[in-house]
């Protein structure tokens, strides 16, 4: 991920989450999608999860080119959680992950 433009940051500084990997669940709509936009603006690499693939693809577009990937997953299923964390590790490194659960049912 390239360094963000200064007009997208506070006082031209590097965003707080630059080059950190953030896992967001429920990322396809509502508060989850709003979080996608906010975290992307702050420079995070995003691994998005949810049950609606079409909505997740839209969230990836909302995050901007190269800023996000998604995995269709149901966080009530342990195997889906393992797949999600493994995908995030591959995307951003094992020691660089923050997990944010939004809208998990």
C-alpha positions, 0 to 999 in steps of 0.5 A: 500500500502506498503512503496516503495523500496528505489531504486524506490525513490529519494535518498531513501526517501519516494516518494512525493505522497506516500499514496495519491489518484490520479485520472487520466483520459485518463489513458489507453494510451499515456501521460495518461499511462506515467502519470500512471507509473510516479505517481505509482513510486511516491507512489500514489494510482491511480484511473484510468478512460477512455473509453477503459476497456482493455487499463485501465486493462493494465494501472493497470498492468503497475502501479503494483500490488495493486497500481491502480484501474479503472473505465470505464468513459466518463469525458464529462458526469457529472454522470460518473464524480460523479461515478469516484470521489465516487470510488476515495473517497472509495479507498483513503478517501474523503480528500486525492484526487488529480484529474489530467485531461489528454486527456479529450476531 
